[in-house]
Amino acid sequence: MTRESELVKIRPEITADAGISAFEIFQNQTLRPILKLQNELLIAVFKNYVQKRKGGFLKLSEKEQLLFIEQAVKRDMKFKHYLEGIVTGHFTLDEYQVFIQHEDELTKRLITLLIQRFQSQLNLLEER
């Protein structure tokens, strides 16, 4: 078995429309399955982030927490790049080449998916 086949094999299946654009296809066939696979780790990373850097997260209202998540993922470049690394480390070489060729668009999609994932699991982020 090759690294590529093993990486693809361990990803959960995601049911989604095939997508209209190549970007949507990449999002649905690569990004979303990797995010689902890495969900527990991503939640743990976010919890660690708020504990070590921004301890007041749990005291914020739900609306403020949602905004905090969005701003943290978009504006804290060190944290953003750390999250991107968790995902891109699960790319095959071919997927990495596609990602690099369309890095701006695919990074925007990845960041949007990360924000949505964290916001939709706010209850898990609040657990200690």
MDTraj code that builds the backbone (N, CA, C; nanometers):
import mdtraj as md
import numpy as np

residues = "MET THR ARG GLU SER GLU LEU VAL LYS ILE ARG PRO GLU ILE THR ALA ASP ALA GLY ILE SER ALA PHE GLU ILE PHE GLN ASN GLN THR LEU ARG PRO ILE LEU LYS LEU GLN ASN GLU LEU LEU ILE ALA VAL PHE LYS ASN TYR VAL GLN LYS ARG LYS GLY GLY PHE LEU LYS LEU SER GLU LYS GLU GLN LEU LEU PHE ILE GLU GLN ALA VAL LYS ARG ASP MET LYS PHE LYS HIS TYR LEU GLU GLY ILE VAL THR GLY HIS PHE THR LEU ASP GLU TYR GLN VAL PHE ILE GLN HIS GLU ASP GLU LEU THR LYS ARG LEU ILE THR LEU LEU ILE GLN ARG PHE GLN SER GLN LEU ASN LEU LEU GLU GLU ARG".split()
xyz = np.array([
    [0.0840, -0.1191, 0.0000],
    [0.0000, 0.0000, 0.0000],
    [0.0882, 0.1251, 0.0000],
    [0.0424, 0.2248, -0.0704],
    [0.1146, 0.3503, -0.0748],
    [0.0561, 0.4479, 0.0252],
    [0.1303, 0.5519, 0.0565],
    [0.0828, 0.6547, 0.1475],
    [-0.0487, 0.7124, 0.0971],
    [-0.0575, 0.7404, -0.0326],
    [-0.1765, 0.8007, -0.0908],
    [-0.2994, 0.7121, -0.0724],
    [-0.2861, 0.5850, -0.1032],
    [-0.4016, 0.4964, -0.0925],
    [-0.4439, 0.4793, 0.0532],
    [-0.3477, 0.4753, 0.1439],
    [-0.3803, 0.4627, 0.2864],
    [-0.4507, 0.5881, 0.3379],
    [-0.4049, 0.7063, 0.2954],
    [-0.4699, 0.8310, 0.3385],
    [-0.6147, 0.8371, 0.2920],
    [-0.6382, 0.8010, 0.1685],
    [-0.7739, 0.8047, 0.1139],
    [-0.8611, 0.6984, 0.1806],
    [-0.8033, 0.5843, 0.2090],
    [-0.8769, 0.4730, 0.2677],
    [-0.9296, 0.5049, 0.4079],
    [-0.8554, 0.5800, 0.4869],
    [-0.8979, 0.6064, 0.6248],
    [-0.9988, 0.7198, 0.6377],
    [-1.0224, 0.7923, 0.5298],
    [-1.1169, 0.9044, 0.5360],
    [-1.2610, 0.8560, 0.5412],
    [-1.3422, 0.9223, 0.6237],
    [-1.4848, 0.8873, 0.6233],
    [-1.5493, 0.9321, 0.4928],
    [-1.6558, 0.8626, 0.4544],
    [-1.7269, 0.9020, 0.3333],
    [-1.8193, 1.0182, 0.3659],
    [-1.8255, 1.1121, 0.2758],
    [-1.9123, 1.2282, 0.2889],
    [-2.0083, 1.2242, 0.1715],
    [-2.1369, 1.2337, 0.2006],
    [-2.2334, 1.2400, 0.0915],
    [-2.2633, 1.3861, 0.0639],
    [-2.2412, 1.4240, -0.0583],
    [-2.2656, 1.5612, -0.1016],
    [-2.2858, 1.5592, -0.2517],
    [-2.3502, 1.6623, -0.3000],
    [-2.3643, 1.6751, -0.4444],
    [-2.2254, 1.6802, -0.5052],
    [-2.2150, 1.6302, -0.6237],
    [-2.0852, 1.6245, -0.6905],
    [-2.0206, 1.7618, -0.7013],
    [-2.1009, 1.8660, -0.7009],
    [-2.0456, 2.0003, -0.7116],
    [-2.0357, 2.0430, -0.8556],
    [-2.0397, 2.1699, -0.8719],
    [-2.0356, 2.2254, -1.0058],
    [-1.8928, 2.2550, -1.0479],
    [-1.8160, 2.3101, -0.9585],
    [-1.6806, 2.3505, -0.9937],
    [-1.5781, 2.2523, -0.9387],
    [-1.4600, 2.2624, -0.9905],
    [-1.3501, 2.1794, -0.9406],
    [-1.3233, 2.2098, -0.7938],
    [-1.3453, 2.3343, -0.7531],
    [-1.3253, 2.3721, -0.6137],
    [-1.4247, 2.2999, -0.5223],
    [-1.5494, 2.2925, -0.5653],
    [-1.6507, 2.2222, -0.4854],
    [-1.6205, 2.0734, -0.4774],
    [-1.5737, 2.0174, -0.5859],
    [-1.5380, 1.8755, -0.5865],
    [-1.4237, 1.8510, -0.4878],
    [-1.3216, 1.9355, -0.4922],
    [-1.2087, 1.9220, -0.3999],
    [-1.2557, 1.9387, -0.2554],
    [-1.3417, 2.0343, -0.2345],
    [-1.3963, 2.0585, -0.1002],
    [-1.4699, 1.9354, -0.0484],
    [-1.5547, 1.8770, -0.1326],
    [-1.6376, 1.7651, -0.0891],
    [-1.5649, 1.6307, -0.0866],
    [-1.4653, 1.6144, -0.1725],
    [-1.3947, 1.4860, -0.1777],
    [-1.2679, 1.4838, -0.0930],
    [-1.2164, 1.6001, -0.0602],
    [-1.0901, 1.6051, 0.0142],
    [-1.1048, 1.6778, 0.1477],
    [-1.1432, 1.8045, 0.1434],
    [-1.1442, 1.8849, 0.2659],
    [-1.2437, 1.8340, 0.3706],
    [-1.3672, 1.8152, 0.3307],
    [-1.4697, 1.7734, 0.4278],
    [-1.4397, 1.6372, 0.4911],
    [-1.3990, 1.5359, 0.4125],
    [-1.3645, 1.4086, 0.4776],
    [-1.2464, 1.4200, 0.5749],
    [-1.1471, 1.4999, 0.5403],
    [-1.0334, 1.5173, 0.6305],
    [-1.0785, 1.5881, 0.7589],
    [-1.1615, 1.6909, 0.7458],
    [-1.2113, 1.7608, 0.8648],
    [-1.2925, 1.6679, 0.9534],
    [-1.3715, 1.5826, 0.8924],
    [-1.4501, 1.4868, 0.9704],
    [-1.3578, 1.3872, 1.0411],
    [-1.2586, 1.3376, 0.9697],
    [-1.1624, 1.2446, 1.0266],
    [-1.0868, 1.3075, 1.1436],
    [-1.0501, 1.4314, 1.1304],
    [-0.9681, 1.5005, 1.2298],
    [-1.0507, 1.5792, 1.3324],
    [-1.1809, 1.5605, 1.3351],
    [-1.2677, 1.6423, 1.4184],
    [-1.2268, 1.6443, 1.5661],
    [-1.2026, 1.5284, 1.6247],
    [-1.1669, 1.5246, 1.7671],
    [-1.0389, 1.6018, 1.7941],
    [-0.9413, 1.5882, 1.7067],
    [-0.8162, 1.6610, 1.7223],
    [-0.8392, 1.8113, 1.7075],
    [-0.9171, 1.8511, 1.6074],
    [-0.9444, 1.9926, 1.5864],
    [-1.0143, 2.0546, 1.7068],
    [-1.1093, 1.9825, 1.7657],
    [-1.1787, 2.0318, 1.8845],
    [-1.0787, 2.0466, 1.9995],
    [-0.9924, 1.9477, 2.0185],
    [-0.8918, 1.9542, 2.1249],
    [-0.7955, 2.0711, 2.1031],
    [-0.7570, 2.0947, 1.9787],
    [-0.6672, 2.2057, 1.9467],
    [-0.7347, 2.3390, 1.9795],
    [-0.8622, 2.3516, 1.9452],
    [-0.9319, 2.4772, 1.9741],
    [-0.9457, 2.4976, 2.1247],
    [-0.9804, 2.3931, 2.1977],
    [-0.9914, 2.4036, 2.3435],
    [-0.8586, 2.4488, 2.4043],
    [-0.7502, 2.3898, 2.3580],
    [-0.6181, 2.4292, 2.4063],
    [-0.5894, 2.5752, 2.3727],
    [-0.6272, 2.6167, 2.2540],
    [-0.6073, 2.7553, 2.2110],
    [-0.6767, 2.8525, 2.3061],
    [-0.8022, 2.8264, 2.3370],
    [-0.8742, 2.9206, 2.4240],
    [-0.8237, 2.9138, 2.5676],
    [-0.7793, 2.7983, 2.6120],
    [-0.7280, 2.7871, 2.7481],
    [-0.5946, 2.8596, 2.7647],
    [-0.5052, 2.8429, 2.6693],
    [-0.3709, 2.8990, 2.6821],
    [-0.3609, 3.0449, 2.6417],
    [-0.4420, 3.0861, 2.5470],
    [-0.4252, 3.2203, 2.4922],
    [-0.5401, 3.3153, 2.5237],
    [-0.6582, 3.2627, 2.5303],
    [-0.7754, 3.3485, 2.5414],
    [-0.8709, 3.2920, 2.6461],
    [-0.8277, 3.2866, 2.7693],
    [-0.8998, 3.2183, 2.8747],
    [-1.0440, 3.2575, 2.8993],
    [-1.0902, 3.3730, 2.8534],
    [-1.2248, 3.4181, 2.8830],
    [-1.3337, 3.3661, 2.7913],
    [-1.3028, 3.2730, 2.7046],
    [-1.3983, 3.2236, 2.6053],
    [-1.5263, 3.1720, 2.6701],
    [-1.5142, 3.0950, 2.7765],
    [-1.6309, 3.0341, 2.8395],
    [-1.7230, 3.1367, 2.9052],
    [-1.6710, 3.2547, 2.9324],
    [-1.7510, 3.3605, 2.9951],
    [-1.8290, 3.4440, 2.8941],
    [-1.7988, 3.4260, 2.7669],
    [-1.8652, 3.5025, 2.6615],
    [-2.0052, 3.4480, 2.6371],
    [-2.0925, 3.5362, 2.5849],
    [-2.2249, 3.4905, 2.5436],
    [-2.2091, 3.4017, 2.4205],
    [-2.3138, 3.3283, 2.3864],
    [-2.3061, 3.2405, 2.2692],
    [-2.2742, 3.3200, 2.1428],
    [-2.3376, 3.4340, 2.1269],
    [-2.3136, 3.5180, 2.0093],
    [-2.1671, 3.5634, 2.0063],
    [-2.1146, 3.6022, 2.1212],
    [-1.9745, 3.6448, 2.1290],
    [-1.8785, 3.5288, 2.1034],
    [-1.9163, 3.4092, 2.1493],
    [-1.8329, 3.2911, 2.1240],
    [-1.8260, 3.2603, 1.9747],
    [-1.9391, 3.2701, 1.9069],
    [-1.9416, 3.2452, 1.7622],
    [-1.8525, 3.3444, 1.6890],
    [-1.8586, 3.4707, 1.7298],
    [-1.7744, 3.5740, 1.6691],
    [-1.6270, 3.5491, 1.7028],
    [-1.6011, 3.5112, 1.8254],
    [-1.4646, 3.4811, 1.8686],
    [-1.4037, 3.3711, 1.7818],
    [-1.4809, 3.2648, 1.7580],
    [-1.4334, 3.1530, 1.6754],
    [-1.3951, 3.2044, 1.5372],
    [-1.4845, 3.2803, 1.4771],
    [-1.4578, 3.3321, 1.3426],
    [-1.3321, 3.4178, 1.3399],
    [-1.3197, 3.5075, 1.4352],
    [-1.2031, 3.5966, 1.4374],
    [-1.0741, 3.5215, 1.4671],
    [-1.0798, 3.4241, 1.5569],
    [-0.9593, 3.3473, 1.5909],
    [-0.9073, 3.2717, 1.4690],
    [-0.9977, 3.2063, 1.3977],
    [-0.9559, 3.1242, 1.2836],
    [-0.9110, 3.2117, 1.1667],
    [-0.9738, 3.3252, 1.1487],
    [-0.9381, 3.4117, 1.0364],
    [-0.8190, 3.5024, 1.0649],
    [-0.8089, 3.5547, 1.1873],
    [-0.7131, 3.6632, 1.2119],
    [-0.5869, 3.6233, 1.2865],
    [-0.5913, 3.5175, 1.3647],
    [-0.4708, 3.4740, 1.4351],
    [-0.3926, 3.3860, 1.3382],
    [-0.2961, 3.4455, 1.2713],
    [-0.2260, 3.3768, 1.1623],
    [-0.1529, 3.2512, 1.2102],
    [-0.0949, 3.2559, 1.3275],
    [-0.0252, 3.1372, 1.3786],
    [-0.1240, 3.0225, 1.3984],
    [-0.2384, 3.0516, 1.4580],
    [-0.3409, 2.9510, 1.4812],
    [-0.3999, 2.9020, 1.3486],
    [-0.4276, 2.9941, 1.2587],
    [-0.4825, 2.9604, 1.1270],
    [-0.3888, 2.8648, 1.0523],
    [-0.2616, 2.8959, 1.0515],
    [-0.1653, 2.8118, 0.9802],
    [-0.1492, 2.6764, 1.0488],
    [-0.1615, 2.6738, 1.1794],
    [-0.1555, 2.5475, 1.2533],
    [-0.2723, 2.4573, 1.2116],
    [-0.3918, 2.5148, 1.2062],
    [-0.5097, 2.4387, 1.1638],
    [-0.4952, 2.3905, 1.0194],
    [-0.4460, 2.4777, 0.9322],
    [-0.4238, 2.4388, 0.7923],
    [-0.3271, 2.3216, 0.7839],
    [-0.2245, 2.3224, 0.8666],
    [-0.1258, 2.2145, 0.8660],
    [-0.1860, 2.0806, 0.9071],
    [-0.2781, 2.0845, 1.0038],
    [-0.3449, 1.9613, 1.0462],
    [-0.4194, 1.8989, 0.9290],
    [-0.4793, 1.9825, 0.8457],
    [-0.5562, 1.9330, 0.7320],
    [-0.4650, 1.8959, 0.6156],
    [-0.3752, 1.9839, 0.5783],
    [-0.2924, 1.9581, 0.4607],
    [-0.1978, 1.8405, 0.4818],
    [-0.1676, 1.8069, 0.6049],
    [-0.0850, 1.6904, 0.6335],
    [-0.1512, 1.5593, 0.5944],
    [-0.2801, 1.5647, 0.5650],
    [-0.3537, 1.4453, 0.5232],
    [-0.3818, 1.4428, 0.3735],
    [-0.3232, 1.5364, 0.3001],
    [-0.3378, 1.5372, 0.1550],
    [-0.2493, 1.4302, 0.0926],
    [-0.2965, 1.3763, -0.0194],
    [-0.2082, 1.2972, -0.1037],
    [-0.1207, 1.3964, -0.1805],
    [-0.0196, 1.3483, -0.2475],
    [0.0657, 1.4389, -0.3257],
    [-0.0138, 1.5074, -0.4363],
    [-0.1042, 1.4336, -0.5020],
    [-0.1870, 1.4935, -0.6072],
    [-0.2776, 1.6016, -0.5501],
    [-0.3374, 1.5748, -0.4340],
    [-0.4244, 1.6749, -0.3711],
    [-0.3447, 1.7981, -0.3314],
    [-0.2241, 1.7764, -0.2835],
    [-0.1381, 1.8890, -0.2467],
    [-0.1072, 1.9758, -0.3687],
    [-0.0814, 1.9121, -0.4819],
    [-0.0536, 1.9880, -0.6038],
    [-0.1749, 2.0723, -0.6446],
    [-0.2934, 2.0144, -0.6357],
    [-0.4165, 2.0891, -0.6667],
    [-0.4310, 2.2051, -0.5690],
    [-0.4082, 2.1785, -0.4414],
    [-0.4218, 2.2810, -0.3386],
    [-0.3265, 2.3981, -0.3654],
    [-0.2030, 2.3676, -0.3955],
    [-0.1036, 2.4725, -0.4216],
    [-0.1406, 2.5552, -0.5449],
    [-0.1925, 2.4895, -0.6490],
    [-0.2297, 2.5606, -0.7715],
    [-0.3449, 2.6577, -0.7474],
    [-0.4313, 2.6257, -0.6528],
    [-0.5497, 2.7077, -0.6261],
    [-0.5552, 2.7454, -0.4776],
    [-0.4390, 2.7784, -0.4238],
    [-0.4252, 2.7970, -0.2794],
    [-0.5184, 2.9026, -0.2213],
    [-0.5318, 3.0156, -0.2861],
    [-0.6170, 3.1219, -0.2313],
    [-0.7614, 3.0763, -0.2164],
    [-0.8182, 3.0231, -0.3220],
    [-0.9588, 2.9803, -0.3189],
    [-0.9793, 2.8636, -0.2231],
    [-0.8922, 2.7663, -0.2274],
    [-0.9108, 2.6480, -0.1429],
    [-0.8826, 2.6770, 0.0039],
    [-0.7914, 2.7700, 0.0316],
    [-0.7690, 2.8108, 0.1706],
    [-0.8923, 2.8822, 0.2247],
    [-0.9542, 2.9673, 0.1443],
    [-1.0780, 3.0348, 0.1872],
    [-1.1852, 2.9328, 0.2206],
    [-1.1984, 2.8324, 0.1369],
    [-1.2985, 2.7277, 0.1621],
    [-1.2647, 2.6490, 0.2884],
    [-1.1388, 2.6167, 0.3069],
    [-1.0965, 2.5436, 0.4254],
    [-1.1256, 2.6236, 0.5523],
    [-1.0930, 2.7501, 0.5519],
    [-1.1154, 2.8345, 0.6697],
    [-1.2652, 2.8459, 0.6989],
    [-1.3458, 2.8619, 0.5962],
    [-1.4912, 2.8674, 0.6142],
    [-1.5429, 2.7373, 0.6752],
    [-1.4952, 2.6242, 0.6255],
    [-1.5369, 2.4946, 0.6789],
    [-1.4936, 2.4775, 0.8246],
    [-1.3734, 2.5215, 0.8574],
    [-1.3265, 2.5129, 0.9959],
    [-1.4128, 2.5966, 1.0886],
    [-1.4431, 2.7179, 1.0480],
    [-1.5272, 2.8066, 1.1296],
    [-1.6635, 2.7428, 1.1506],
    [-1.7244, 2.6950, 1.0431],
    [-1.8565, 2.6315, 1.0540],
    [-1.8519, 2.5094, 1.1454],
    [-1.7456, 2.4309, 1.1335],
    [-1.7317, 2.3102, 1.2153],
    [-1.7217, 2.3477, 1.3630],
    [-1.6380, 2.4441, 1.3975],
    [-1.6248, 2.4861, 1.5372],
    [-1.7556, 2.5463, 1.5888],
    [-1.8161, 2.6331, 1.5093],
    [-1.9393, 2.6987, 1.5535],
    [-2.0534, 2.5991, 1.5722],
    [-2.0614, 2.4995, 1.4873],
    [-2.1709, 2.4020, 1.4980],
    [-2.1512, 2.3049, 1.6152],
    [-2.0317, 2.3032, 1.6706],
    [-2.0015, 2.2138, 1.7829],
    [-1.9647, 2.2941, 1.9067],
    [-2.0262, 2.4085, 1.9204],
    [-1.9970, 2.4983, 2.0323],
    [-2.0090, 2.4258, 2.1658],
    [-2.1044, 2.3352, 2.1778],
    [-2.1213, 2.2613, 2.3027],
    [-1.9982, 2.1791, 2.3377],
    [-1.9261, 2.1260, 2.2398],
    [-1.8043, 2.0499, 2.2653],
    [-1.6889, 2.1408, 2.3048],
    [-1.6896, 2.2630, 2.2532],
    [-1.5833, 2.3577, 2.2850],
    [-1.5954, 2.4086, 2.4280],
    [-1.7150, 2.4040, 2.4814],
    [-1.7382, 2.4552, 2.6163],
    [-1.7063, 2.3525, 2.7231],
    [-1.6930, 2.2241, 2.6846],
    [-1.6598, 2.1203, 2.7808],
    [-1.5161, 2.1401, 2.8273],
    [-1.4923, 2.1068, 2.9487],
    [-1.3557, 2.1215, 3.0016],
    [-1.2804, 1.9934, 2.9890],
])
top = md.Topology()
chain = top.add_chain()
for i, resn in enumerate(residues, 1):
    res = top.add_residue(resn, chain, resSeq=i)
    for name in ("N", "CA", "C"):
        top.add_atom(name, md.element.get_by_symbol(name[0]), res)
traj = md.Trajectory(xyz[None], top)
